[in-house]
Amino acid sequence: MIKSKYCSFCILLIITGSSFAQDNYEIQVYESALVPKGITMIELHSNYTLNGFKDTIQGVLPTHHALHETVEITHGFTSWLEVGFYQFLTRNEGMAPAYVGNHIRPRVAVPESFKLPVGLSLSAEFGYQDKRYASDTWTLELRPIIDKTIGRLYIGFNPVFDYSFSGVNQLKAPQFAPNIRLSVKIVHWLKAGLEYYNAMGPVNHFDELSHQPHQLALAFDLDISPLWEINIGYVKGLTPYVESDIIKLIIGRKFGKGN
């Protein structure tokens, strides 16, 4: 059964040239709010794949029992601009820890003074990942971020567009990957919600629905302090074309007095 699953995945890659659906170094639906001006946020994203791919596929190493670590440093420069820097690391099963790559991510937001009915920002993430760990190495991600809080309910939508300069999808049409988050404040320090991730394929020809790599996460946010960000989640793959079971943890801390 497992061999059949991986065989089907390899066939899909050969036919469509698709890259891996989800970047398992940072599994997150972004909120529109920026890091405040003068504040620096340092985050550690830890994702452990309980049940992943056990074969090397198009030169990309297996993800089964892989631990992915991302160090993210973001600084707020103005009320409408922040810039983030990423360092990706991994420890694959039976291997020593390894460097994966770096990304830089400027993000702009519509100031609250505009009084829009929704939060609105745009992230542009560019960088490199080693071809042993990503089927596309030099990439650009454009991520519009739209969200709204209604009482205890939070709704977030990230319609992501990925473009590859080098790799499997080099210079092809951008890949469309919508992410959605719904969460509810249970008590003042705890939010519980669902996060949905998908990669529908190139914008000029989406993959068949049954071949898209759908993932659903149950996630909890612990609001223990305005200085800290803690997100814990379990991610379940819903199709054979994505890792089946991932545990994720995000811990962040704000530094600085702000302006």
N, C-alpha and C positions, 0 to 999 in steps of 0.2 A: 504493500500500500504506500509506504513512504517512498520507495524507489519510483513508483508510478507517479507520485506527486512531483518529484524533482525532474523526472523525464519530461512531464508536461510543461513544467516551468522552462526547461531548456528549449523545448520546441517553440514555446511562445516567444522567447528571446530571439531565436533565430528568425522567426517569421516577421516579427514586428520591430525588432531592434530596440525594444523598450529597455530603459534602465530600471534599477530597483525602485520600487514604489515609494518607500518611506526612508528618509534619512534618519537612521536610528541613533544618531549622535545627539540630536536635539528634537525630541518629540513634544511639541508644544503648539497650542493655538495662541497666537499673540493677542494681547489686549492693545487698544489704541493709545492708551496713556503712555507718555514717555517718562524716562528717568528725569527728575526735576533738574533745572539748571544748577550747575555747581555740585551735583551729587554724582558719585561713582558707585555703580552696582557691580559687585563681583559674584558670579554664579558658578556653581558646579552642577553639570547635568550628568547623571549616572544612569546608564541603561544596560540591563543585563538580559540577554536573550536566552530564555529557558528552552525554547524549541525553535531553532532556526534552520537554515540550509546547511546540509552536511557535505556538500560537494563544492569544488571550485567551479564557478560558472563564468565563462568568458574572462578568465584571469582574475576574477574577484574571489578572495578567500572565503571559506565557509563562515557563517555567522552563528552557528550552533554553539551555545555556551560562551559567546563573546561578551566581554565587558567593554562598553564604550564610555569614554569620559570626555566631556567638553568643558573647558574653562572659558567662561565668557566675561569680558570686562566691558562695561558700557558706561559712557560719561554723558551727562546732559550739558550741552553747550548753550542752548537758549531754551525758551519756552516751547519752541517748535522744532528743535533739532537735537538728536542724540546720535552718537556713533559707537558701535559695538565692535569688539575684536574677539575672534574665536580661535582657540587652540584645540584641535581634535587629537585624541589619543585612543588606543585600543589595546586590549589584551585578548587575543584569540585563544581558543582552547589549545593547550599544548605548546604555546608560543610565548616568547618574551613580550613585555609591553613594547608598543611601537608608536612612532609618530605617524599621524595620518595626514594632517594638513592644517591650513589656516584660512579663515575668511574674515572680511571686513564688512560691516553693515551700517551705513548711514540710514537714518530714518527721520522723516519729517511728519508733522501732525498739524491738523487744523486747530488753532488755539481755542480754548474753551470760550474766550470772549466773543467768538463768532456765533455762539449759541445754536449750533446745529442740533437737529433732533437725534443724531447718532454721533458716536465717537468715530473719527476718521483719521487714519494715518497711512503712510506708504513706506515700506522697507525695501531697500535694494541691497542684496547680499552677494558679494563677489569673492571668489577665491579658488583655492586648489585643494584637491584630495588625491592621495596616492592611488594609482590605478589598481593596486592590490586590494583596495578596500572600497572603491567606488568605480562604477562602470563609466562615469563621466568625470573627468579630472578638473578641468577649468570650467567653471559654471557661473551663471548669473541668475539670481532669483529675484523676481519682483513680487512683492507680497502686499497688496492692498489689505487694510485691516478695518473692518466695520464692526462696531459693537454697540450694545445698548443695555443699560441696567434698568429694570422695571421692578421696583420694590425689592424683594429678595431674589429675583430672577436675573441672571446675566445671560446674554446671548451674544456670541462672537462668531464672525465669519471671516475667513482668510482665503480668498480665491487666488491661489498661488500660480505663478507662471515661471517655469524653469527653462533656461536656455543653455545649451552646451557649446562651448568653444573647442572642446577636445574630448574624444571618447566615443561611446556607442552612438550617441545622438548628436554628434558634431554637426553644427550648422543646419540642423533640421528644424522644423517648426517647433515652437515652444511647447513644452509639456504642461498640461493643466492639472493642478492638484488642489482641489477644494478641501479646506479644513473647517470644521464647525465645532463649537463648544456651547453647551448648555449647562449652567450650574445654578444651584440654589443655596442660599445662606441658611444653614441649619440652626446655628447659634452664632453669636457675634465673632467667634474665633474659628469657625469651621464652615467651609463650603464643600458641597459634594456635587459632582456633575459627570456628564458624558462628553467625550471628545471623539470626533469622527474624522478619519483621514482616508484619502483616496488619491489615486493618480489615474486620471481618465485617459491619458495618452496625448498625442500631439493635437493641437487645436484644430488642425485641418482634417483630422480623421481620428476620432476617438476610438479606443479599443472597445471590443464587445464588452457589455456590462459584466458578463460572467468571467471575463479574463482580467478585470481590473482588480488591483490589490487593496481591498477594503480592510480597514482596521477600526476597531472600536475600543475606547479606553474608559475605564471607570477611574476617576481621579478625585483627589481630595486636596483642598487648599487649607493650610493651617495659618491663620492670621494671628500669630502670637505677639507680634510687635510691628509697628510701622517700619522698623529697620530691617525686618527679616521677610524673606519669601520662601515658603516651603510647599512643594507640590509632590504628592505621592500618587502613583497610578499603576494600574495593571492594563496592559494592551493586548487585545486578542485579535489575531488575524482571522478574517471571515472568508477568505478564499485561499486556494493553494499557492497563490503567486506572491505571498508576503510571509514574513516570519509569523509563527503562530502565537507565541507567548513571550511577552516582554514585561519586565518590571522596570519602572522608571522613577527617578527621584531627582528633584530640583531643589537645591538649597542656595539662597542668595542673601547677600548682606549689603546694605547701603552704607557708604562712607561719605563724610563731608557735611558741611553746615548749610550748603545751598546759598542761593543769592535772591 
